[in-house]
Amino acid sequence: MKKLIATLLVGVMSLSLIACGAEKETKVEETKDETLQTEETQETSESTEAVEADITLWTYPIGKFADAETVNGFIATFNEKNPGINVSVEYLDYTSGDDQVTAAIEAGTTPDIIMEGPERLVSNWGAKGKMVDLSDLWDAEAMEDIALTSKAIVTACQSPDGVFYEYPLCMTTHCMAINYEMFEAADALQYINEDRTWTTENFEKAMQALKDNGVETTGVVYCGGQGGDQGTRALASNLYSAKFTNEAHNEWTMNQEAGVKGLQKLVDLSNAGLLSYDAGAVASDELQLFANGTIAMSFCWNASNEAQYASSVAFTPYAVAFPSEDGTPELCGGIWGFGIFDNGDDVKVQAAKKFIEFIADDEVQGPLSVQSTGFFPVRASYGNVYTGTADEARMSVYAEFMKYLSDYYNVAPGWAEQRTAWWNLLQQIFGGEDVQTATDNYVKISNEATLAASNS
């Protein structure tokens, strides 16, 4: 009996100890939970803490981002959530914009945010150490969403060593356009396929038909500066499927056989009176001539330009791909987004990032921002942002060109120097210099700039 009572007492004591231990463990866990909740609350509070700053945005003319009423509307919506961030805007053009930015860099008066593409934000200003690293904006969700559209976008927005200097909003392929009625009157529409592609041979036949029908100037190869130079590059390279650079984007290759052949074809067409060139014109001049009905085609066209000139044309601008020998074009692409200049002010950088995230990533504002550019979203999750809008049918035409998007060689180091060398090359060959010699010199200048930029 004594042994039984002793055993029972031990059991009771053991249960009491276990209960006390469990109670103590519960209290420890509750304390841990309270600590974690406190930390989470602090983190949430810090992430949503209001930022107060005056920041500046400079934007190149990218669709309605060149329109003050549209941009001010976006800022007003942004300020509903961020009342302490004041955003002032300056609108640049492609004629003097680069000079304005260069002057601001030299004077130390650069804006906080600038809207343009990787060829400027990454290959130029980013490579020179002028931009803020935006890698924190490229979280896993953004990376996956954008890569679903094209991995080339992800690559284009970062430097060779992996630093992101651009956060993208939209993209497109560039194309050309014809005056439909002018081609129709000359019976030249027969040379363009139903899918809006055509061959180099048929391009020349169309030029001849236009000329025979009394068209004084079919098209103009503009070479007075770098504005819209993607058009002349695409025209020259597509004719015989030339490549501007190697796959690694560290060597320029337009002086190879296909490139020289394409440039020579343009000179020959000019000498035959089937095509013109203007050593003093840039793309904006050519676009105005096209809109006026003075010339039959534009080599600097895209969806945004069609929308911009819609009210000033008295004919039907008909978008077509650049002509190629086999009829399958390789179109130059455009990517536009935001970068932040490193002005040494962390508060302004934080404010700038909030603005960029709102414009590009907000589930309501993001698609509206893309629509305003007249291009296509880089985020796959946005889908067709033009569905149900007045632009749906028009944009479907340009969406079909996306499958012809070629390599984004615009990110090659030394890009800015190459652009100057390019329009100088065009002036030289249309001025009578040997095409091979002039192109060799262009490649030499470009490769030297690329090597210098890579070693800096």
C-alpha positions as CSV (number, residue, x, y, z in Angstrom):
1,M,0.0,0.0,0.0
2,K,2.8,2.4,0.9
3,K,4.5,1.6,-2.4
4,L,1.3,2.3,-4.3
5,I,0.8,5.7,-2.6
6,A,4.4,6.7,-3.3
7,T,4.0,5.8,-7.0
8,L,0.8,7.9,-7.2
9,L,2.5,10.9,-5.6
10,V,5.4,10.7,-8.1
11,G,2.9,10.6,-11.0
12,V,1.1,13.6,-9.7
13,M,4.3,15.5,-9.2
14,S,5.5,14.6,-12.8
15,L,2.2,15.9,-14.3
16,S,2.5,19.1,-12.3
17,L,6.0,19.6,-13.6
18,I,4.9,18.9,-17.2
19,A,2.0,21.3,-16.8
20,C,4.3,24.0,-15.5
21,G,6.8,23.5,-18.3
22,A,4.0,23.7,-20.9
23,E,2.7,26.8,-19.3
24,K,6.2,28.4,-19.3
25,E,6.7,27.3,-23.0
26,T,3.4,28.8,-24.0
27,K,4.3,32.1,-22.3
28,V,7.7,32.1,-24.2
29,E,6.0,31.5,-27.5
30,E,3.4,34.2,-26.8
31,T,6.3,36.6,-26.0
32,K,8.0,35.6,-29.3
33,D,4.8,36.1,-31.3
34,E,4.3,39.5,-29.7
35,T,7.9,40.5,-30.5
36,L,7.4,39.3,-34.2
37,Q,4.2,41.2,-34.5
38,T,5.8,44.3,-33.1
39,E,8.7,44.0,-35.6
40,E,6.3,43.4,-38.5
41,T,4.2,46.4,-37.5
42,Q,7.4,48.5,-37.3
43,E,8.5,47.2,-40.8
44,T,5.1,48.0,-42.2
45,S,5.1,51.4,-40.7
46,E,8.5,52.1,-42.1
47,S,7.6,50.9,-45.6
48,T,4.4,53.0,-45.7
49,E,6.0,56.0,-44.0
50,A,5.2,59.2,-45.9
51,V,8.0,60.7,-47.9
52,E,8.3,64.4,-48.4
53,A,10.4,65.6,-51.2
54,D,10.5,67.8,-54.3
55,I,11.6,65.8,-57.3
56,T,12.0,66.5,-61.0
57,L,11.0,64.3,-64.0
58,W,12.5,64.8,-67.5
59,T,10.9,62.8,-70.2
60,Y,11.6,62.4,-73.9
61,P,8.5,62.5,-76.2
62,I,7.2,59.0,-75.6
63,G,3.6,59.1,-76.7
64,K,1.4,61.1,-74.3
65,F,4.3,61.4,-71.9
66,A,5.0,64.4,-74.0
67,D,1.6,65.9,-73.1
68,A,1.5,68.0,-70.0
69,E,-2.2,67.4,-69.4
70,T,-1.7,63.6,-69.4
71,V,1.4,63.7,-67.2
72,N,-0.1,66.2,-64.8
73,G,-3.1,63.9,-64.4
74,F,-0.9,61.0,-63.5
75,I,0.9,63.1,-61.0
76,A,-2.4,64.2,-59.4
77,T,-3.4,60.6,-59.0
78,F,0.0,59.7,-57.5
79,N,-0.3,62.6,-55.1
80,E,-3.6,61.1,-53.7
81,K,-1.4,58.4,-52.2
82,N,1.8,60.4,-51.8
83,P,0.8,64.0,-50.9
84,G,4.2,64.9,-49.7
85,I,6.0,64.3,-53.0
86,N,6.0,67.2,-55.4
87,V,6.9,66.2,-59.0
88,S,7.9,68.9,-61.6
89,V,8.3,67.9,-65.2
90,E,10.4,69.1,-68.1
91,Y,9.7,67.8,-71.6
92,L,12.6,67.0,-73.9
93,D,12.8,66.3,-77.6
94,Y,15.1,64.2,-79.6
95,T,16.8,67.1,-81.4
96,S,18.2,68.9,-78.3
97,G,17.4,66.5,-75.4
98,D,20.7,64.8,-75.3
99,D,22.6,68.1,-75.2
100,Q,20.3,69.3,-72.4
101,V,21.1,66.2,-70.3
102,T,24.8,66.4,-71.1
103,A,24.8,70.0,-69.9
104,A,23.0,69.1,-66.8
105,I,25.4,66.3,-66.0
106,E,28.4,68.7,-66.4
107,A,26.6,71.4,-64.3
108,G,25.5,69.0,-61.6
109,T,21.8,69.8,-62.2
110,T,20.4,66.6,-63.5
111,P,16.8,65.7,-62.8
112,D,15.9,63.0,-60.3
113,I,14.0,60.8,-62.8
114,I,14.4,60.5,-66.5
115,M,12.3,58.6,-68.9
116,E,13.9,57.0,-72.0
117,G,15.5,53.7,-73.1
118,P,18.4,51.5,-72.2
119,E,20.7,53.0,-74.9
120,R,20.7,56.2,-72.9
121,L,19.9,55.1,-69.3
122,V,22.1,52.0,-69.3
123,S,24.7,52.1,-72.1
124,N,25.4,55.8,-71.8
125,W,24.7,57.5,-68.4
126,G,24.6,54.3,-66.4
127,A,28.0,53.2,-67.8
128,K,29.4,56.6,-66.8
129,G,28.3,56.1,-63.2
130,K,25.6,58.7,-63.2
131,M,22.6,56.6,-62.4
132,V,21.2,54.9,-59.3
133,D,21.1,51.1,-59.0
134,L,17.4,50.1,-59.3
135,S,17.9,46.4,-58.5
136,D,15.6,46.7,-55.5
137,L,12.7,47.5,-57.9
138,W,13.4,44.3,-59.8
139,D,11.9,41.9,-57.2
140,A,11.2,38.3,-58.0
141,E,7.6,39.1,-59.1
142,A,8.7,41.9,-61.5
143,M,11.5,39.8,-62.9
144,E,9.3,36.9,-63.6
145,D,6.5,39.0,-65.1
146,I,8.8,41.0,-67.4
147,A,10.8,37.9,-68.5
148,L,7.6,36.2,-69.6
149,T,7.3,39.0,-72.2
150,S,11.0,38.8,-73.2
151,K,14.2,38.0,-71.4
152,A,15.8,40.5,-73.8
153,I,14.1,43.3,-71.8
154,V,15.7,42.1,-68.5
155,T,19.1,42.0,-70.2
156,A,18.7,45.3,-71.8
157,C,17.9,47.1,-68.6
158,Q,21.1,46.1,-66.8
159,S,24.8,46.8,-67.3
160,P,27.2,43.9,-68.3
161,D,28.0,43.5,-64.6
162,G,24.4,43.1,-63.7
163,V,23.4,46.5,-62.3
164,F,19.9,47.6,-63.2
165,Y,19.8,51.2,-64.3
166,E,16.4,51.1,-65.9
167,Y,12.9,50.0,-64.7
168,P,10.9,49.5,-67.9
169,L,7.3,50.4,-68.7
170,C,6.7,49.6,-72.4
171,M,8.2,48.3,-75.6
172,T,7.5,48.1,-79.3
173,T,9.0,47.2,-82.7
174,H,9.7,50.1,-85.1
175,C,8.5,49.8,-88.6
176,M,8.0,52.1,-91.7
177,A,4.8,53.4,-93.3
178,I,3.5,54.3,-96.7
179,N,1.0,56.7,-98.1
180,Y,-1.7,54.1,-99.0
181,E,-3.5,56.3,-101.6
182,M,-0.2,57.3,-103.3
183,F,0.8,53.6,-103.6
184,E,-2.6,52.7,-104.8
185,A,-2.6,55.3,-107.5
186,A,0.8,54.1,-108.7
187,D,-0.4,50.4,-108.6
188,A,2.5,49.8,-106.2
189,L,0.4,48.0,-103.5
190,Q,0.9,44.8,-105.5
191,Y,4.5,44.7,-104.2
192,I,3.5,44.5,-100.5
193,N,2.2,41.2,-99.0
194,E,-1.0,40.9,-97.1
195,D,0.9,40.5,-93.9
196,R,2.6,43.9,-94.6
197,T,6.0,42.5,-95.4
198,W,7.8,42.9,-98.7
199,T,11.1,41.9,-100.4
200,T,14.0,44.1,-101.4
201,E,13.3,43.4,-105.0
202,N,9.7,44.5,-104.7
203,F,10.7,47.6,-102.7
204,E,12.7,48.7,-105.7
205,K,9.8,47.9,-108.0
206,A,7.5,50.0,-105.9
207,M,9.9,52.9,-106.0
208,Q,10.0,52.7,-109.8
209,A,6.2,52.5,-110.0
210,L,5.8,55.6,-107.8
211,K,8.4,57.5,-109.9
212,D,6.7,56.5,-113.1
213,N,3.4,57.8,-111.7
214,G,4.9,61.2,-111.1
215,V,5.9,61.0,-107.5
216,E,8.8,63.4,-107.2
217,T,10.2,62.1,-103.9
218,T,9.4,58.6,-102.8
219,G,11.3,58.5,-99.5
220,V,14.1,60.4,-97.8
221,V,17.1,58.8,-96.1
222,Y,17.7,61.5,-93.4
223,C,21.2,61.9,-92.0
224,G,21.4,65.2,-90.3
225,G,21.7,63.8,-86.8
226,Q,20.8,60.8,-84.6
227,G,17.1,61.6,-84.1
228,G,15.1,58.5,-85.3
229,D,18.3,56.8,-86.5
230,Q,16.7,53.4,-85.8
231,G,14.8,53.9,-89.0
232,T,17.8,54.3,-91.3
233,R,19.7,51.5,-89.5
234,A,16.7,49.1,-89.9
235,L,16.4,50.1,-93.6
236,A,20.0,49.5,-94.4
237,S,20.4,46.3,-92.4
238,N,17.2,44.6,-93.5
239,L,17.8,44.9,-97.2
240,Y,20.2,41.9,-97.1
241,S,19.9,40.7,-93.5
242,A,23.0,42.4,-92.1
243,K,23.9,42.4,-88.4
244,F,25.1,45.6,-86.7
245,T,26.9,43.8,-83.9
246,N,28.0,40.3,-83.0
247,E,25.9,38.3,-80.4
248,A,28.0,39.6,-77.5
249,H,27.4,43.2,-78.5
250,N,31.1,44.0,-78.2
251,E,32.0,44.3,-81.9
252,W,30.3,46.2,-84.7
253,T,29.9,44.3,-87.9
254,M,28.1,46.4,-90.5
255,N,31.2,46.5,-92.7
256,Q,30.7,42.8,-93.6
257,E,29.3,41.9,-97.0
258,A,25.6,42.1,-96.2
259,G,25.9,45.5,-94.6
260,V,27.9,47.1,-97.3
261,K,25.6,45.6,-99.9
262,G,22.5,47.2,-98.2
263,L,24.2,50.6,-98.0
264,Q,25.3,50.4,-101.6
265,K,21.7,49.6,-102.6
266,L,20.5,52.8,-101.0
267,V,23.1,54.8,-102.8
268,D,22.3,53.1,-106.1
269,L,18.5,53.9,-105.6
270,S,19.4,57.5,-104.8
271,N,21.6,57.8,-107.9
272,A,18.8,56.3,-110.0
273,G,16.4,59.0,-108.7
274,L,14.2,56.4,-107.0
275,L,15.1,57.5,-103.5
276,S,16.4,60.7,-101.9
277,Y,18.6,61.7,-99.0
278,D,19.0,64.8,-96.9
279,A,22.2,65.5,-95.1
280,G,20.5,68.1,-93.0
281,A,17.3,66.3,-92.0
282,V,16.5,64.2,-89.0
283,A,13.5,62.0,-88.3
284,S,11.2,64.7,-87.2
285,D,11.7,66.5,-90.5
286,E,11.0,63.4,-92.4
287,L,7.9,62.6,-90.4
288,Q,6.6,66.1,-91.2
289,L,7.2,65.7,-94.9
290,F,5.3,62.4,-94.7
291,A,2.4,63.9,-92.8
292,N,2.2,66.7,-95.3
293,G,1.9,64.2,-98.2
294,T,5.2,65.5,-99.7
295,I,6.8,62.0,-99.6
296,A,5.4,58.6,-100.1
297,M,6.8,56.8,-97.1
298,S,8.4,57.2,-93.7
299,F,11.3,55.1,-92.3
300,C,10.6,56.2,-88.8
301,W,7.2,54.9,-87.9
302,N,5.5,53.1,-85.0
303,A,2.2,53.0,-83.2
304,S,3.0,56.1,-81.2
305,N,3.8,58.2,-84.3
306,E,0.6,57.1,-86.0
307,A,-1.4,58.4,-83.0
308,Q,0.7,61.6,-82.9
309,Y,0.2,62.5,-86.5
310,A,-3.4,61.2,-86.9
311,S,-5.0,64.6,-86.8
312,S,-2.5,66.2,-89.4
313,V,-2.7,63.7,-92.2
314,A,-5.1,63.8,-95.1
315,F,-4.3,60.2,-96.3
316,T,-4.1,56.7,-94.8
317,P,-0.7,56.0,-93.2
318,Y,-0.2,52.2,-93.8
319,A,2.3,50.6,-91.5
320,V,4.6,48.0,-93.2
321,A,7.7,46.1,-92.2
322,F,11.1,47.0,-93.7
323,P,11.9,45.2,-96.9
324,S,14.2,42.3,-96.8
325,E,15.7,40.0,-99.3
326,D,13.7,36.9,-98.2
327,G,10.7,38.9,-97.1
328,T,11.2,38.1,-93.4
329,P,12.2,41.3,-91.6
330,E,14.2,41.8,-88.4
331,L,12.8,44.8,-86.8
332,C,14.5,47.1,-84.3
333,G,12.9,47.2,-80.9
334,G,12.3,50.0,-78.5
335,I,12.1,49.8,-74.7
336,W,11.1,52.8,-72.6
337,G,11.2,53.2,-68.8
338,F,12.7,55.1,-66.0
339,G,16.1,55.8,-64.5
340,I,17.2,57.9,-61.5
341,F,20.2,60.2,-61.6
342,D,22.5,59.9,-58.6
343,N,22.2,63.3,-57.1
344,G,23.4,62.2,-53.6
345,D,20.0,62.7,-51.9
346,D,18.6,59.4,-50.4
347,V,15.2,61.0,-49.6
348,K,14.8,62.1,-53.2
349,V,15.8,58.7,-54.5
350,Q,13.2,57.1,-52.2
351,A,10.6,59.5,-53.5
352,A,11.6,58.9,-57.1
353,K,11.3,55.1,-56.7
354,K,7.8,55.5,-55.2
355,F,6.8,57.5,-58.3
356,I,8.3,55.0,-60.7
357,E,6.6,52.1,-58.9
358,F,3.3,53.8,-59.0
359,I,3.5,54.7,-62.7
360,A,4.8,51.3,-63.8
361,D,3.5,48.8,-61.3
362,D,0.2,50.0,-59.8
363,E,-2.5,47.6,-61.0
364,V,-4.7,50.5,-62.1
365,Q,-2.2,53.1,-63.2
366,G,0.3,50.8,-64.8
367,P,-1.9,49.8,-67.8
368,L,-3.1,53.4,-68.2
369,S,0.6,54.5,-68.3
370,V,1.3,52.0,-71.0
371,Q,-1.8,53.0,-73.0
372,S,-0.6,56.6,-72.9
373,T,2.7,55.7,-74.6
374,G,1.0,54.0,-77.6
375,F,3.2,51.0,-77.1
376,F,2.9,47.6,-75.5
377,P,3.5,46.5,-71.8
378,V,6.7,44.9,-70.7
379,R,4.7,43.1,-68.0
380,A,3.0,40.0,-69.3
381,S,0.4,40.1,-66.6
382,Y,-1.1,43.3,-68.1
383,G,-2.2,41.4,-71.2
384,N,-3.7,43.5,-74.0
385,V,-4.1,46.9,-72.5
386,Y,-6.0,48.1,-75.6
387,T,-8.9,45.6,-75.4
388,G,-12.2,47.5,-75.4
389,T,-10.6,50.8,-76.3
390,A,-10.9,52.9,-79.5
391,D,-7.3,51.9,-80.3
392,E,-7.8,48.1,-80.2
393,A,-8.0,47.5,-84.0
394,R,-5.2,49.9,-84.8
395,M,-2.9,48.5,-82.2
396,S,-3.5,44.9,-83.3
397,V,-1.6,45.8,-86.5
398,Y,1.5,46.7,-84.6
399,A,1.1,43.7,-82.3
400,E,1.6,41.5,-85.3
401,F,5.0,43.1,-85.9
402,M,6.2,42.0,-82.5
403,K,7.1,38.6,-83.8
404,Y,9.8,40.1,-86.0
405,L,11.6,41.7,-83.0
406,S,15.3,41.3,-83.5
407,D,18.3,41.4,-81.2
408,Y,18.4,44.5,-79.0
409,Y,22.0,45.6,-79.9
410,N,21.3,49.1,-78.6
411,V,22.9,48.1,-75.3
412,A,26.4,47.8,-76.9
413,P,29.0,49.9,-75.0
414,G,29.9,53.0,-76.9
415,W,26.4,53.3,-78.2
416,A,26.3,57.1,-78.2
417,E,29.6,57.4,-80.2
418,Q,28.3,54.9,-82.7
419,R,25.2,56.9,-83.3
420,T,27.2,60.0,-84.4
421,A,29.5,57.8,-86.5
422,W,26.3,56.3,-88.2
423,W,24.8,59.5,-89.5
424,N,28.3,60.7,-90.6
425,L,28.6,57.5,-92.5
426,L,25.4,58.1,-94.4
427,Q,26.5,61.6,-95.3
428,Q,29.8,60.3,-96.6
429,I,28.4,57.6,-98.8
430,F,25.6,59.7,-100.3
431,G,28.2,62.4,-100.8
432,G,30.2,60.0,-103.1
433,E,32.7,58.3,-100.8
434,D,33.3,54.6,-101.4
435,V,30.8,52.6,-99.4
436,Q,33.2,49.9,-98.2
437,T,35.9,52.4,-97.1
438,A,33.4,54.6,-95.3
439,T,31.8,51.6,-93.6
440,D,35.1,50.3,-92.5
441,N,35.8,53.7,-90.9
442,Y,32.4,53.7,-89.2
443,V,33.1,50.3,-87.7
444,K,36.6,51.3,-86.6
445,I,35.2,54.4,-84.8
446,S,32.4,52.3,-83.2
447,N,34.7,49.5,-82.1
448,E,37.1,51.9,-80.5
449,A,34.3,53.6,-78.6
450,T,33.0,50.2,-77.5
451,L,36.4,49.1,-76.3
452,A,37.0,52.4,-74.4
453,A,33.5,52.1,-72.7
454,S,34.1,48.5,-71.8
455,N,37.5,49.3,-70.1
456,S,36.3,52.4,-68.3
